[in-house]
């Protein structure tokens, strides 16, 4: 396969930001499990999360997420905090791709 065979499907630009992120999921026993992770990149509609224990995370899972963008990075990013529900789009080795749902709240930065 050639690089030209791939088509970019993202609707919004992603910024390479390495930020701490908290993922929470409900286990089969109904308990909440919190997992810490680090983003590799973030956009208005999603994030790629690395350094995460994915053994209990599957594609199409819904996770409660929380992410804060430091003030120094917020000039390049339209919001400073994201929280709500995200769907797991893809699970890789030690990483996963998330799509932010309609219920995600974004705290926008005032200029």
N, C-alpha and C positions, 0 to 999 in steps of 0.2 A: 504494500500500500504506500502511496505517495502522500506527502503532507497536503497536497492540493486536493486529495480525496475527502478531506475532512471539512465540514461546513460548520461555522460558528453558529450556535443556536441561542446564545445568550442574548437577552433583550437589553440588558444594561451592562455598562462597563464594570469590570471588577478591578479593585485596587489591591495590590499586594500588601496586606497588612497582617502582621503577626500579633494577634491579640488574644488574651485569655478569654475563654468562653465557658459557660456552665451549661451543660445539657442535663435535662431531667426526663426520666421515662418512668412509666408505671409498669412494674413487673407483673408477671403472671399471677402472683399472690396478692396483687393490689397495692403493693408498697411502692413508694417513690424511691427511685435510685438516682443519685446525682453523680455525674461524671464530669471531670474537668478536662478541657481540651484547649488547643491553640489553633486559631485560624491561620490559613495560608493565604487566603484572599477573601474579600468580602465585597458584595454589591448590594444594591437596593433590594434585590429579589432573592439573594441567597449567599451561601458561604461554603468554602471548602475547608474542612476541619481536619487537622492532622494531630498526631500525638494523642490519640484517643483509643481507649480500650473498646473495640468494636465487637467483642464476643457476644454481647447481648443486644446489639443493634442490627436491625435488618432493613432492607429496602422497603419503602412505604411505611415504616414506623413514623409515628408522630411524636416529636420531642418538644418539650418546653425548653426554650432557649433564653439565655441572657448574655448580652454582650455590651461592653462599654468601649467607646473610642476615646482615647486620651485627647486632651485639649490640643496638643501639638499636632495631632493627625487630623483633627476635625476641620482644619482649613481646606483639606483636600477631599473631605467626605461630607455629604450633606446632612448627616445626623450624628449624634453623640452617644445614643443608647438605642439598643434593639432588644425587645423582649416579646415573648409570645410563643406561638406554635410553628414549628418547621417540620416539613416532611423530608425523610431521608430518600434522596433520589438514587444514590449509588453508594455502595460500601466497598472500600478498597482495603488493602492491608494496612491497618493502623490509621485509617482515615475514612472520612465519609463526606459526601456532597449533600448540602441541605438546600431546600427551597423554602423560603419564608412564606407562610400562609397569609390569608387575608386578615387573620386575627393578630398579626404582629403589630406591635406598637413601635413607632420610631419617634424618638425625641429629636427634633430638628434643631440645628444650631442657628441662632439669630446672628445676622451680620451687623 
